Amino acid sequence: MRDWIVMTASGQMPSRCKGRYRRVAVVEIEEAGIVPKMISERAKGVRRIVRDYGPKSVGKTEACAYQRTLVVANAFAERLRGQHAAAIARVADALNGGMALSATEMAMLD
């Protein structure tokens, strides 16, 4: 079963940018429990990169851009998991004689 995870990596910035930067992305993986080695669609176990937030500045407090982006990315991944679980529940209902699924719901289950 597929899953969505939040991945971080060191941000590549020009030498004129001082400070530390980290890249944040929401990645769809093929099965739960696998953590890819890099944020790339070529990485083993990655289906696609759902959203890449780019490099964010790492500060000393929870109010820094990196920490705020992590909160947003985790909420987005949770929303995707919830939508997927709801679609699976609708499939189970359809198989038990409930309403038929729409084309978009069938595509999400792929």
DODOVEX-560373 format. One record per residue (C-alpha): residue number from 1; x negated, y negated, z negated. Coordinates in steps of 0.25 Angstrom, whole numbers. Example, Ala and Ser with C-alpha at 12.3 -4.5 7.8 and 13.67 -1.06 7.14 Angstrom:
% DODOVEX-560373
+-----+-------+-------+-------+
: seq :     x :     y :     z :
+-----+-------+-------+-------+
:   1 :   -49 :    18 :   -31 :
:   2 :   -55 :     4 :   -29 :
+-----+-------+-------+-------+
This chain:
% DODOVEX-560373
+-----+-------+-------+-------+
: seq :     x :     y :     z :
+-----+-------+-------+-------+
:   1 :     0 :     0 :     0 :
:   2 :    -5 :   -14 :     4 :
:   3 :    -8 :   -25 :    -6 :
:   4 :   -12 :   -39 :    -7 :
:   5 :   -24 :   -44 :   -15 :
:   6 :   -31 :   -57 :   -17 :
:   7 :   -46 :   -57 :   -14 :
:   8 :   -57 :   -67 :   -16 :
:   9 :   -71 :   -68 :   -10 :
:  10 :   -82 :   -79 :   -10 :
:  11 :   -78 :   -91 :    -2 :
:  12 :   -87 :   -94 :    10 :
:  13 :   -89 :  -109 :     9 :
:  14 :   -99 :  -119 :    16 :
:  15 :  -112 :  -122 :     8 :
:  16 :  -107 :  -137 :     5 :
:  17 :   -95 :  -131 :    -3 :
:  18 :  -100 :  -130 :   -18 :
:  19 :   -94 :  -121 :   -28 :
:  20 :   -88 :  -107 :   -27 :
:  21 :   -77 :  -103 :   -17 :
:  22 :   -69 :   -90 :   -16 :
:  23 :   -60 :   -85 :    -5 :
:  24 :   -46 :   -80 :    -9 :
:  25 :   -37 :   -71 :     0 :
:  26 :   -25 :   -62 :    -1 :
:  27 :   -28 :   -49 :     6 :
:  28 :   -18 :   -38 :    10 :
:  29 :   -25 :   -24 :     7 :
:  30 :   -21 :   -11 :    13 :
:  31 :   -19 :    -4 :    -1 :
:  32 :   -19 :    -8 :   -15 :
:  33 :   -32 :    -7 :   -23 :
:  34 :   -42 :    -9 :   -12 :
:  35 :   -50 :   -22 :   -13 :
:  36 :   -57 :   -26 :     0 :
:  37 :   -71 :   -31 :     0 :
:  38 :   -69 :   -44 :     7 :
:  39 :   -58 :   -53 :    12 :
:  40 :   -57 :   -49 :    26 :
:  41 :   -47 :   -41 :    35 :
:  42 :   -58 :   -32 :    39 :
:  43 :   -60 :   -28 :    24 :
:  44 :   -56 :   -13 :    21 :
:  45 :   -42 :   -12 :    15 :
:  46 :   -38 :   -26 :    20 :
:  47 :   -25 :   -28 :    28 :
:  48 :   -26 :   -43 :    30 :
:  49 :   -29 :   -56 :    23 :
:  50 :   -16 :   -62 :    19 :
:  51 :   -21 :   -75 :    14 :
:  52 :   -35 :   -81 :    13 :
:  53 :   -35 :   -93 :     4 :
:  54 :   -50 :   -96 :     8 :
:  55 :   -61 :  -101 :    -1 :
:  56 :   -57 :  -108 :   -14 :
:  57 :   -66 :  -115 :   -24 :
:  58 :   -68 :  -107 :   -37 :
:  59 :   -68 :  -117 :   -49 :
:  60 :   -69 :  -115 :   -64 :
:  61 :   -55 :  -115 :   -67 :
:  62 :   -42 :  -108 :   -64 :
:  63 :   -38 :  -121 :   -56 :
:  64 :   -48 :  -119 :   -45 :
:  65 :   -44 :  -116 :   -31 :
:  66 :   -49 :  -102 :   -31 :
:  67 :   -41 :   -98 :   -44 :
:  68 :   -28 :  -105 :   -38 :
:  69 :   -30 :   -98 :   -25 :
:  70 :   -31 :   -84 :   -32 :
:  71 :   -18 :   -87 :   -39 :
:  72 :   -11 :   -90 :   -26 :
:  73 :   -17 :   -78 :   -19 :
:  74 :   -13 :   -68 :   -30 :
:  75 :     1 :   -74 :   -30 :
:  76 :     2 :   -72 :   -15 :
:  77 :    -3 :   -58 :   -16 :
:  78 :     7 :   -55 :   -26 :
:  79 :    18 :   -60 :   -17 :
:  80 :    13 :   -52 :    -6 :
:  81 :    13 :   -39 :   -15 :
:  82 :    27 :   -43 :   -19 :
:  83 :    33 :   -44 :    -5 :
:  84 :    27 :   -31 :    -1 :
:  85 :    33 :   -24 :   -13 :
:  86 :    46 :   -30 :   -10 :
:  87 :    45 :   -25 :     5 :
:  88 :    42 :   -11 :     0 :
:  89 :    54 :   -11 :    -9 :
:  90 :    62 :   -15 :     3 :
:  91 :    57 :    -4 :    11 :
:  92 :    60 :     6 :     0 :
:  93 :    74 :     0 :    -1 :
:  94 :    75 :     1 :    14 :
:  95 :    71 :    16 :    14 :
:  96 :    81 :    19 :     3 :
:  97 :    93 :    13 :    12 :
:  98 :    92 :    -2 :     9 :
:  99 :    91 :   -13 :    19 :
: 100 :    81 :   -12 :    31 :
: 101 :    68 :   -19 :    31 :
: 102 :    65 :   -31 :    40 :
: 103 :    53 :   -31 :    50 :
: 104 :    45 :   -41 :    41 :
: 105 :    47 :   -31 :    29 :
: 106 :    43 :   -19 :    37 :
: 107 :    30 :   -27 :    42 :
: 108 :    26 :   -31 :    28 :
: 109 :    26 :   -16 :    24 :
: 110 :    16 :   -13 :    35 :
+-----+-------+-------+-------+
